[in-house]
Amino acid sequence: MTELLQRSAAPSVETDRLAVDTLRFLAVDMVQAANSGHPGMPMGAAPMAWALWSRHLRHDPSAPDWADRDRFVLSAGHGSALLYGLLHIFGYDLPEAELRAFRQLGSRTPGHPEFGHTAGVECTTGPLGQGLAMAVGMALAERMTHARYPEITDHRTYAIVGDGCLMEGVSHEAASLAGHLGLGRLVVLWDDNSITIDGSVDRSCSDDQVARFAAYGWHTQTVRDGTDVDAIDAAIARAKADSRPSLIAVRTMIGHGAPGVAGTSKAHGSPLGEELAAEAKRLAGWEHPPFSVPESVRAACDALASAGAREHDAWQAAYAAFEASAPHQAAEFRRSHDRRLPDALVETLSAVPGEAPRATRQSSQACLKALTTVMPELIGGSADLAGSTGTATGGAVVTRDDYSGSTIAFGIREFGMAAIMNGLSLHGGFRVYGSTFLVFADYLRPALRLAALMRQPVIHVLTHDSIAVGEDGPTHQPVEQIESLRVIPGLQVLRPADDAETARAWQLALERTDGPTALILSRQTLPQTAPPADEHSPVAVEIVATGSEVALAAEVADALTAEGHSVRVVSALDRSAYVPDPLAITVSLEAGSTMGWKGLVDLAIGIDEFGTCGPGDQVMAHHGFTGTAVLGRIREYLQQSPGA
């Protein structure tokens, strides 16, 4: 498949100048109209964006979901006006009216790019650094797709990052893994303007970023004049010719062309104002009304879009040939991209539950091993804890020399792992899971929140889920984590009690295509619980428990029944689906924070303090998780409750 330079002549010098000014002043106009936003980054980065989009990016604006398109990520999401300007002039479904409604309620031009909200936006960015990590995930997905379907896979991933992106720790995690895996079809342009909100970058950072990326195994270059479109073009071409991921440091000036504020933090996050905007336009020789796109720029972009459509047509022909020669593989490609599950899913999972006690992390491992036999698109790994989290499935590990495996060794990079998972999922064609200990969900939370915002069906396998972790002590014993995950909008949190519920949890996670799931799993061995009692029979006491506490609830229920109370035990795999019995005294039992249970049930039994070092069963007993202690709490409550 051909490159853009081979299929379409590069725009003229005059068209380049006009296109760059178009992008700059569309951004100025958007921010001015909204009286809110970030004009400085688009004004400085417009030349590099134009060089990339006019000479290298392979895309079809009429089909923004084309599977083999190049991906472009604006990691510096505060510069969203630049991305919206690009989408507008290249003919995506983003008319002028939407630019005029920048940052307004109901518009398709929100303050930071939002996936699923605007055609052509590949991912939600704004939390700095995560865009870079998602681009790494997309680039990894391309390599893994190419290993499976080389006949129909030939695209690249590009990103524009800012100084802030590179200061964020997740940039290290993601860039390190990208270098380790040799993701040579990833090109990152660094908008090196040396300015942050508070002032000059050198107030807080003196890193040699180019040397840092070189140490990761990246190909690195510097373009000292960020207005030189030809120099940027040549640098991108050299990057594409190298087998390593590439960082191109492009020296720019924030707020380029705005006298008095250019090169300062004043250009970062405020409108220029009518007078300064007018002066910047005058100095540039820009005599067009607000939101204008000159005819020559529109014509050049239309030609480039048409070339992209021809590339798409050529790919469709290649796919048709592939489908004719390998119909089963083509059907698998389509099924995985459509996120349709195999017909054998339920049957496969139904074979997992057994009778022997085991930890739910082990139940989950059995599910994963079974699922990989029917879902080749199921990929993932752990943050260096595969043996402990039950994600060691026996699948081949992805390496820089062979991307055909299904296991990704993310390393001790929880935040990077979660953000890369998002990129893998956004790319399409894969169902993605990652794992670590539940207590370390705090490390990856920002990316998990973004997964929920983007409605990505990634699966987080979070094990060692309570103070029963034991000897590792309170640093490794989650207390508040389950509750903190439940408050993330759109995140499905499932805490199974045994084999059957773990299999059900995996089924629910895979059937869900509009949001992430967290599977909360035990370290310690648990019994296979009996089926729940008839939920329609009237009872005096209803005990609702999750995960490892379901067996304890059953033990307590037996004791209460022997004392003459009618009792029901409810296993709340998903607490959000639990509806308390209004006629019963309701008691919750969970080895975690009681915050979310209070107000939902009459008596919430849990732990609202940090745990303690010691053998797990002793720690649980020390904090009141024994049949005797729980029974005493419920008896005391019943004695104080009139009519109980």
LINQUI-V28420 format. One record per helix or strand. SS is the DSSP state (h for helix, s for strand). FROM is the first residue (numbers start at 0). LEN is the number of residues. If there is no record, write none. Layout:
SS_FROM_LEN, SS_FROM_LEN
//
This chain:
h_3_4, h_12_22, h_38_17, s_70_4, h_76_13, h_95_5, h_129_19, h_149_3, s_156_6, h_162_5, h_168_13, s_185_7, s_194_2, s_198_2, h_200_3, h_208_7, s_218_5, h_228_13, s_245_6, h_264_3, h_273_11, h_294_31, h_326_11, h_344_6, s_357_1, h_359_12, s_377_5, h_385_4, s_396_1, s_398_1, s_401_1, s_406_3, h_413_14, s_430_7, h_437_17, s_458_5, h_466_3, h_480_6, s_491_3, h_498_13, s_516_4, s_525_1, s_540_5, h_548_14, s_566_5, h_574_3, s_584_5, s_597_1, s_600_1, s_602_3, h_615_7, h_626_14
//
